[in-house]
Amino acid sequence: MPWSLWSSPPPSGPGSNDNHSSSKSNGTSTAPSPAREEPLLPPATSESVKKRAVSWNESLNATDWAHFAEPRNWVPTLLVTATALGALQFYRSYLRRIPGTNYIMPGFFRKRSLLGRVTSVGDGDNFHLFHTPGGRLAGWGWLRKVPKDRKEVRGRTIPVRIAGIDAPEGAHFGRPGQPHAAEALAFLREYIQGRRVRAYLHRRDQYDRVVATVLVRRPPLFVPRRDVGLEMLRRGLATTYEAKTGAEFGGPASERRYRAAEEEARRKGRGLWAAEKGGGLFGLGKKKEVESPRMFKDRMKATEKNG
């Protein structure tokens, strides 16, 4: 047999043992690499299949209304909200301090009253009121003090015109004063200044004052509050308000009471009506016609107009 056949290398191919023998000669063995395992997932349930079937937009806008069907889920929120709104409304209506006429809401007139302390009396039928909402229950007088200095109360009070009456005019703006003007002013100051009064609001007048029926409690304290305007009419220190338009009494019943009180004072010759009864012993002196505050103001205007 020729030597060339024995010396030729064995055929190479995929089935040859060259790699195996070379691995042996290198002293290492090559193990087959294990296959990569995928994580096991649970089988899809019918609910997940349904969720996948819903579009993204529908899922975003979906609302679980079943949550609101349970009262325990919405009743507490509703109660807290209603309580907060009610407390705010109560504060605005009853506990908010009103520092001036411009802060009075239109709905207050003819429906509400203001409790406050009289800080000054400027004339026989008007004064300034420092509003104290809630009164003593809200701490006024023992926790919250009412300013007494004029500088402290300036711009913080409500000017009030007593409804239904007209007191004699005092001397001001270069005009002379009427008889009994000083007596009317002195009585009103002694009667209400520094005291707590309740003003029943009717309207605003042309001078930005609040026209109101004013009640005050005087000793003894168990006696009901007294109508300030009515008391002045009974003493003959004012007349019923006279005007073609704009006369405010607080209602027909109040107007009847006021006119009856004025008539009684006139009949008995009290205050400014004493001149009609005449002076001297047993009223035998000369009787005079009484000039009402309205007549006095009209005469002063006519005099100033004529120069």
C-alpha positions as CSV (number, residue, x, y, z in Angstrom):
1,M,0.0,0.0,0.0
2,P,1.5,3.4,-1.0
3,W,2.6,5.6,1.8
4,S,0.8,8.6,0.4
5,L,-2.6,7.1,1.3
6,W,-1.6,6.5,4.8
7,S,0.0,9.9,5.2
8,S,-3.1,11.9,3.9
9,P,-5.1,13.6,6.6
10,P,-8.7,12.4,7.3
11,P,-11.4,14.4,5.6
12,S,-12.6,17.4,7.5
13,G,-16.3,18.2,8.0
14,P,-19.0,18.6,10.4
15,G,-18.7,15.1,11.6
16,S,-14.9,15.2,12.1
17,N,-13.4,14.8,15.5
18,D,-10.8,17.6,15.1
19,N,-12.4,20.0,17.4
20,H,-13.0,17.3,20.0
21,S,-9.4,16.1,19.8
22,S,-8.1,19.7,19.9
23,S,-10.3,20.3,23.0
24,K,-8.8,17.3,24.6
25,S,-5.3,18.4,23.7
26,N,-6.1,21.7,25.4
27,G,-7.4,20.0,28.5
28,T,-10.8,21.8,28.4
29,S,-14.3,20.6,27.6
30,T,-17.1,22.7,26.0
31,A,-20.5,22.3,27.6
32,P,-23.7,23.1,25.7
33,S,-25.1,26.6,26.7
34,P,-28.5,26.3,28.4
35,A,-31.6,27.8,26.6
36,R,-32.9,31.2,28.0
37,E,-36.0,30.8,30.0
38,E,-39.0,33.3,29.6
39,P,-40.8,34.5,32.8
40,L,-44.0,32.6,33.5
41,L,-47.1,34.8,33.3
42,P,-50.5,33.9,34.7
43,P,-53.1,33.1,32.1
44,A,-55.2,36.1,31.2
45,T,-58.5,36.3,33.0
46,S,-61.7,37.3,31.4
47,E,-61.7,40.6,33.3
48,S,-58.3,41.6,32.1
49,V,-59.3,40.7,28.6
50,K,-62.3,43.1,29.0
51,K,-60.0,45.9,30.3
52,R,-57.7,45.5,27.3
53,A,-60.7,45.7,25.1
54,V,-61.6,49.2,26.4
55,S,-60.0,52.1,24.6
56,W,-57.5,54.4,26.4
57,N,-59.8,57.4,26.1
58,E,-62.8,55.5,27.5
59,S,-60.7,54.3,30.4
60,L,-59.5,57.8,31.2
61,N,-63.0,59.3,31.4
62,A,-64.6,56.4,33.1
63,T,-66.1,57.2,36.6
64,D,-66.9,54.7,39.2
65,W,-70.4,55.9,40.2
66,A,-70.8,53.0,42.5
67,H,-68.5,54.8,45.0
68,F,-71.0,57.7,45.3
69,A,-73.9,55.4,45.9
70,E,-72.7,54.7,49.4
71,P,-73.9,57.6,51.7
72,R,-70.9,57.2,54.0
73,N,-68.6,58.3,51.1
74,W,-70.3,61.6,50.5
75,V,-72.4,62.6,53.5
76,P,-69.4,63.7,55.7
77,T,-68.1,65.9,52.9
78,L,-71.6,67.4,52.3
79,L,-72.0,68.2,56.0
80,V,-68.6,69.8,56.3
81,T,-69.2,72.0,53.3
82,A,-72.7,73.0,54.4
83,T,-71.4,73.9,57.9
84,A,-68.6,76.0,56.5
85,L,-70.9,77.9,54.1
86,G,-73.5,78.4,56.9
87,A,-70.9,79.7,59.3
88,L,-69.6,82.2,56.6
89,Q,-73.2,83.4,55.9
90,F,-73.9,83.7,59.6
91,Y,-70.7,85.8,60.1
92,R,-71.5,88.1,57.2
93,S,-75.1,88.6,58.3
94,Y,-74.8,88.9,62.1
95,L,-71.1,89.1,63.3
96,R,-69.5,91.3,60.6
97,R,-68.9,94.8,61.9
98,I,-70.2,97.6,59.7
99,P,-67.9,100.6,59.9
100,G,-70.0,103.1,57.8
101,T,-73.1,103.7,55.7
102,N,-71.4,102.6,52.5
103,Y,-70.8,99.1,53.9
104,I,-74.5,98.4,54.6
105,M,-75.9,96.0,52.1
106,P,-79.2,97.0,50.4
107,G,-80.9,93.9,51.7
108,F,-80.5,95.2,55.3
109,F,-82.9,98.1,54.8
110,R,-86.4,97.4,56.2
111,K,-85.4,93.9,57.2
112,R,-82.6,94.2,59.7
113,S,-81.5,96.1,62.7
114,L,-78.1,97.1,64.0
115,L,-77.0,97.0,67.6
116,G,-74.3,99.5,68.7
117,R,-73.1,102.2,71.1
118,V,-73.8,105.9,70.6
119,T,-70.5,107.7,70.4
120,S,-71.7,111.3,69.8
121,V,-74.9,113.3,69.4
122,G,-74.5,116.1,66.9
123,D,-78.1,117.5,66.8
124,G,-81.5,117.0,68.3
125,D,-82.4,114.3,65.8
126,N,-79.2,112.6,64.7
127,F,-76.2,110.8,66.2
128,H,-73.2,108.5,65.4
129,L,-73.4,104.8,66.1
130,F,-70.5,102.4,66.6
131,H,-71.7,99.0,65.4
132,T,-71.2,96.2,67.9
133,P,-72.5,93.0,66.2
134,G,-73.5,90.2,68.6
135,G,-73.5,92.5,71.6
136,R,-72.2,91.1,74.9
137,L,-72.4,87.6,73.6
138,A,-69.7,88.5,71.0
139,G,-67.5,90.0,73.7
140,W,-68.4,93.7,73.3
141,G,-67.9,95.5,76.6
142,W,-65.7,92.9,78.3
143,L,-63.4,91.3,75.7
144,R,-63.7,93.9,72.9
145,K,-63.8,97.6,73.8
146,V,-65.6,100.4,72.0
147,P,-63.2,103.3,71.3
148,K,-64.1,106.4,73.2
149,D,-61.6,108.9,71.8
150,R,-62.9,110.9,68.8
151,K,-59.7,110.2,66.8
152,E,-60.2,106.4,67.2
153,V,-63.8,106.4,66.1
154,R,-63.4,108.8,63.2
155,G,-64.5,107.0,60.0
156,R,-65.7,103.9,61.9
157,T,-69.2,105.0,62.9
158,I,-72.6,105.1,61.2
159,P,-74.4,108.5,61.1
160,V,-78.1,107.9,62.1
161,R,-81.1,110.2,61.5
162,I,-84.0,109.3,63.8
163,A,-87.0,108.4,61.7
164,G,-90.3,110.3,61.9
165,I,-89.3,113.3,63.9
166,D,-87.8,116.8,63.3
167,A,-86.1,118.5,66.2
168,P,-85.7,122.3,66.5
169,E,-82.7,123.6,64.5
170,G,-79.7,124.7,66.4
171,A,-77.5,127.6,65.4
172,H,-75.0,126.6,62.6
173,F,-73.9,127.6,59.2
174,G,-74.4,131.2,60.1
175,R,-78.1,130.7,60.9
176,P,-79.7,131.5,64.2
177,G,-81.1,128.7,66.3
178,Q,-84.7,127.9,67.1
179,P,-86.3,128.1,70.5
180,H,-86.0,124.8,72.4
181,A,-83.1,123.6,70.2
182,A,-80.7,123.5,73.1
183,E,-83.3,121.6,75.2
184,A,-83.8,119.0,72.5
185,L,-80.1,118.4,72.1
186,A,-79.5,118.2,75.8
187,F,-82.3,115.7,76.2
188,L,-81.0,113.4,73.4
189,R,-77.5,113.5,74.7
190,E,-78.5,112.5,78.2
191,Y,-80.9,109.9,76.9
192,I,-78.7,107.9,74.5
193,Q,-75.1,109.1,74.5
194,G,-72.7,106.3,75.6
195,R,-75.6,103.8,75.7
196,R,-76.3,100.7,73.6
197,V,-79.2,101.2,71.2
198,R,-80.8,99.2,68.5
199,A,-81.5,100.9,65.1
200,Y,-84.1,99.5,62.8
201,L,-82.9,100.5,59.3
202,H,-85.3,102.1,56.8
203,R,-83.3,103.8,54.1
204,R,-80.4,106.2,53.3
205,D,-81.0,109.9,53.0
206,Q,-79.4,112.5,50.7
207,Y,-76.7,113.1,53.3
208,D,-75.6,109.4,53.5
209,R,-77.2,109.0,56.9
210,V,-79.2,106.0,57.8
211,V,-82.8,106.8,58.6
212,A,-83.8,104.5,61.4
213,T,-86.2,103.9,64.3
214,V,-84.1,103.8,67.4
215,L,-84.8,101.9,70.6
216,V,-82.9,102.2,73.9
217,R,-83.1,100.4,77.2
218,R,-83.3,102.7,80.2
219,P,-83.3,101.8,83.9
220,P,-85.0,99.8,85.3
221,L,-83.7,97.2,82.9
222,F,-86.8,95.0,83.0
223,V,-88.8,97.7,81.2
224,P,-89.0,97.2,77.5
225,R,-86.8,99.3,75.2
226,R,-88.1,102.8,74.5
227,D,-88.6,104.4,71.1
228,V,-86.4,107.5,71.2
229,G,-88.3,109.5,68.6
230,L,-91.6,108.8,70.3
231,E,-90.2,110.0,73.7
232,M,-89.1,113.3,72.1
233,L,-92.5,113.8,70.6
234,R,-94.2,113.2,74.0
235,R,-92.0,115.8,75.6
236,G,-92.7,118.4,72.9
237,L,-89.0,118.4,71.9
238,A,-89.7,117.5,68.3
239,T,-92.4,117.6,65.7
240,T,-93.4,114.8,63.3
241,Y,-91.4,115.0,60.1
242,E,-92.9,117.2,57.4
243,A,-92.0,116.8,53.8
244,K,-93.7,116.5,50.5
245,T,-91.8,113.3,49.7
246,G,-89.4,111.1,51.7
247,A,-91.1,111.2,55.1
248,E,-90.1,108.0,56.9
249,F,-91.9,106.6,59.9
250,G,-91.2,102.9,59.7
251,G,-94.7,102.0,58.7
252,P,-98.3,103.3,59.1
253,A,-98.7,102.0,62.6
254,S,-95.6,104.0,63.8
255,E,-96.8,107.1,62.0
256,R,-100.1,106.9,63.8
257,R,-98.4,106.6,67.2
258,Y,-96.1,109.5,66.4
259,R,-98.9,111.8,65.3
260,A,-101.0,110.9,68.4
261,A,-98.0,111.6,70.7
262,E,-97.4,115.0,69.0
263,E,-101.1,115.9,69.3
264,E,-101.1,115.1,73.0
265,A,-97.9,117.2,73.6
266,R,-99.5,120.1,71.7
267,R,-102.7,119.8,73.6
268,K,-100.9,119.9,77.0
269,G,-98.5,122.6,75.9
270,R,-95.3,120.7,76.4
271,G,-91.9,121.8,75.2
272,L,-92.0,123.9,72.1
273,W,-95.9,123.9,72.1
274,A,-96.0,125.9,75.3
275,A,-96.0,129.2,73.3
276,E,-99.4,128.3,71.9
277,K,-100.8,128.1,75.4
278,G,-99.6,131.6,76.3
279,G,-97.6,132.6,79.3
280,G,-98.4,134.3,82.6
281,L,-100.7,133.1,85.4
282,F,-103.2,130.4,84.3
283,G,-101.9,130.8,80.7
284,L,-103.5,134.2,80.2
285,G,-100.5,135.6,78.5
286,K,-100.2,136.3,74.7
287,K,-100.3,133.2,72.6
288,K,-97.8,132.7,69.8
289,E,-97.8,130.6,66.7
290,V,-95.2,127.9,66.9
291,E,-92.8,127.7,63.9
292,S,-92.1,124.1,63.2
293,P,-88.5,123.0,62.2
294,R,-89.7,122.6,58.6
295,M,-91.2,126.1,58.5
296,F,-88.0,127.5,60.0
297,K,-85.8,125.8,57.4
298,D,-88.0,127.0,54.6
299,R,-87.9,130.6,55.9
300,M,-84.1,130.5,56.2
301,K,-83.7,129.3,52.7
302,A,-86.0,132.0,51.4
303,T,-84.1,134.7,53.3
304,E,-80.7,133.5,52.0
305,K,-82.1,133.3,48.5
306,N,-83.4,136.9,48.6
307,G,-80.1,138.0,49.9
